[in-house]
C-alpha cells in the first residue's frame, strides 16, 4: 500500500516512481541491462534494475533461495559500475 492505494504489482510500483520522478526515472530488468539490451538515456537520474528470480525462487524452491539472493547480489555489484557508463551518446 502507498497511502490508500494498493501497489501489488511491479507495474503499479514502477508507475508510482514514474509519476513521482518523471523523465529522470527509468527501470529495466537486471538481466537485460547486463546483456546491454538497453542503454540508459542521459536524462535518467534514477535507474531501477528489477529482478524477478528471487520472488520466483521463494515461491517454487524456498530451500535454494539463499543461493539465488547471493547470485543476484553479485550481478548487482557487476551492474553498478556499468550503470555509470551506460549512457546514450
C-alpha positions in Angstrom: 0.0 0.0 0.0 1.1 3.5 -0.7 -1.2 5.6 1.4 -4.6 4.3 0.5 -3.6 3.0 -3.0 -2.6 -0.7 -3.4 0.6 -1.3 -5.2 0.7 -5.1 -5.6 2.3 -5.4 -9.0 5.6 -4.4 -10.4 3.8 -2.2 -13.0 2.0 -0.4 -10.2 5.2 0.1 -8.2 7.1 1.4 -11.2 4.2 3.7 -12.1 4.5 5.3 -8.6 8.1 6.1 -9.3 7.4 7.3 -12.8 4.7 9.6 -11.6 6.9 10.9 -8.8 10.2 11.3 -10.7 9.0 11.7 -14.3 11.7 11.8 -17.0 14.7 11.4 -14.7 13.4 7.8 -13.9 13.7 4.6 -15.8 13.6 0.9 -15.0 14.6 -2.3 -16.6 15.2 -5.9 -15.9 18.7 -6.6 -14.5 19.3 -9.4 -16.9 18.6 -7.1 -19.9 20.8 -4.4 -18.5 23.7 -6.8 -18.1 23.3 -8.0 -21.6 23.3 -4.4 -22.8 19.9 -4.7 -24.4 19.1 -1.2 -23.4 21.2 1.9 -23.0 20.4 4.4 -20.2 19.4 7.9 -21.6 21.4 10.9 -20.4 18.3 12.3 -18.8 18.0 9.4 -16.3 19.0 10.2 -12.7 17.2 7.2 -11.0 17.7 3.8 -12.6 15.8 0.9 -11.0 17.1 -2.5 -12.0 14.5 -5.2 -11.4 15.0 -9.0 -10.8 12.1 -11.5 -10.5 14.3 -14.5 -9.8 14.2 -14.1 -6.0 10.4 -13.9 -5.9 10.1 -16.9 -8.2 12.6 -18.9 -6.3 10.8 -18.2 -3.0 7.5 -19.4 -4.5 8.9 -22.5 -6.1 12.1 -23.6 -4.2 12.4 -21.7 -1.0 15.2 -24.0 0.2 17.6 -22.8 -2.5 16.6 -19.1 -2.3 19.8 -18.1 -0.4 21.9 -19.0 -3.4 19.7 -17.0 -5.7 20.0 -14.0 -3.5 23.8 -14.3 -3.4 23.9 -14.6 -7.2 21.6 -11.6 -7.7 23.8 -9.5 -5.4 26.9 -10.5 -7.5 25.0 -9.3 -10.6 24.1 -6.1 -9.0 27.7 -5.4 -7.9 28.7 -6.1 -11.5 26.0 -3.9 -12.9 26.7 -0.8 -10.7 29.9 0.3 -12.5 28.2 -0.4 -15.9 25.3 1.8 -14.9 27.6 4.8 -14.5 28.9 4.4 -18.1 25.8 3.0 -19.9 24.6 6.3 -21.2 23.4 7.1 -24.7 25.7 9.4 -26.7 
